[in-house]
Amino acid sequence: MLFGLTLGAISKAFGTTRVLDRVSLTVEPGEFVSLVGPSGCGKSTLLRIIAGLERQDDGTVSIGSRVVDALSPRQRNIAMVFQNYALYPHMSAFENIALPLSVGRLSLPERLPLLKYLSPRRARIMREIANEVEAVAGQLKIEALLARKPGQLSGGQRQRVALARAMVRQPSLFLMDEPLSNLDAQLRVHMRDELTDLHARLGATFVYVTHDQIEAMTMSSRVAMLDQGRLAQFGTPIELYDRPATLAVATFIGSPAINVLAAHSDARGAVAIAGRASGLHVHALPDQALSLCVRPEHLRLARPGETPQLLARLRRNEHYGAERLLHFDLAGDSARSVIVRLAHDENAALGGASETAIGLAFEPQHAHLFNAEGLRVEALGHGTSYRTAAQ
Amino acid sequence: MTIASASAPFPPAAKRQGFRLSGEALGTLFAVPALLLITALILAPLVCLLALSLTDYEIGAVSIRWLGLGNFEKALSDPVFRRSIGNTLLYVALVLPGGVFLGLLVAVLVHGRKRSRGFYEVAYFLPVTSTLIAMAAVWQFLLHPKLGPINSALKSLGFAERAFISEPELLIPTLAAIGLWNLIGFNMVLFLAGLAAIPRDLYDAAEIDGAGGPVNRFLTVTWPQLAPTTMFVAVTTSITSFKVFDTVAVLTRGRDGSEVLLYAIYLEGFQYFKMGYSAALTVIFLVFMLVFSVFQAFQLDRRVHY
């Protein structure tokens, strides 16, 4: 049974600190949605509210068509995977995975030492539970580890046991709180793959919290970015990348980070960077301080004869094999640096002299403008009267 | 070039003079100070005690006679000493489970408080800081058959008054109750430290798994997570209760069949000056402690660490 999730204007404050401010979003059944944002943006709190571990001050949580605000985590039929796995250390992997089932199907005395042997139906129920545990363990390839305790398992194995414990109850919603952040880099890439596969196989609805924008970009069908307790943008990974709604989204998504330049619009709305024309116009916002952002791959060395939009000095040249990152200090403002990303075979006539300023250029349609509040501003490109895009 | 200049600050190994110790010899050398201290402070006195326990040494006596196991035979056939063993075991049997479970109960209750937590911590810990000898006077008054408020309370509830510190069957339970009063605060603090170390994630997981009710939560998370603490509390509590002395010395002086091991040792050694016999009793006391500690350490330790 597939369920979606609807959050209606969720607000939450701890004391006087407002951690969530009217967050609304709808997750379609079977979707993989990531909640991303820098530490302290409220994403984990939001997940705990969806789980029912925390109560929101205002707003409603619905799973499917049912409002679940008054229900306990168990009644919401959600499963959660924690950053530190949260396995019960005194129980074997089998017992850990079986716990959600045995708590639901056996009475308290049937789970106590000695007393449990008095129940005639216990053996039959335990057999059923064992079958289900083994089926799930088979899916995650951890059958051989079931007898071990968490202390005898590696990080990746523990994560699988935690996943199995989440899956065994066939929940309507999977919640994951940075499940990969305790794994080493190589294993993280591998588990990313496995989680994506698992999502495809189960077809269940996933809500995934991460501060790692690469995880969010690569795994999710849609990404919700939270910034200071507000929903900054909710869309497909490529929407967030290509049309960031706020400066915070622009700087958070993408690696290396987007280049942020201080710009200014004159009385007629022409946008200039350090006095040089950028080729962008904002007629509605004359005489304003703006942030102009260009992704490293959209920045290039100016061609001979072309008027560059930036002048900069080369500081460092990093070769990654497939690509190259050139780090520049802006002329006249050495505190600001920009990164230019070039493909391996792209020729850069750097001339070798790092003392002379080099001209950098970008196509106006690739630039993003944000006003002083960090909100996206639509600009008109120079010459052509194209709009960056329509919503 | 670079290799030569890099190694220049270090003198070549071959030029080092003086004798060299093998790793093993060096290790022994480092262990010697600790070994000497342990020998001087623990092992030598223990050997002296064992030697004394085989003699009839008395303080001020001119001659000393070898008795072999005579002291032990005498002790184990002495009905008073046998009663003191029985009393001590009864005392431990009451205080050990009571001290562990009441300490745990109080800790769990206090842990759940928010603003009043500080008050309860101090209140339960006060008996630990008070001197039991001094507080025994208060208990004597509280338990007084005629004047004590406990008996007036019993009377007002329709019960007969009891002489808590002279009726033989009430003696050890009364002493155990005072011992518990003295001990619970300390155990509570240990359990509170254990409770604070339980990761919150585990409680969250228990709630998601449907084990969020108080009983399930306690059985799934709290109790197993506190196992190492419980083990430590059980060992310290049993040692403390085996050493019960001050309440007996002040409240009953061993009257009416309230002898305990330590009080018997004290009487023989420091009232009757029979050091040899007293040493034999001490050896018996040590054997009890040893058996108890070894059993707890090996049996429980295997099951409480994950």
Interface residues (C-beta under 8 A of the other chain):
Chain A: R48 A51 G52 L53 S72 P73 R74 I78 A79 M80 F82 Q83 N84 A86 L87 Y88 P89 H90 L99 P100 V103 G104 L108 R111 L112 K149 P150 G151 R165
Chain B: P199 D201 L202 D204 A205 E207 I208 D209 G210 A211 G212 V215 N216 L219 T220 V221 P224 Q225 A227 Y306
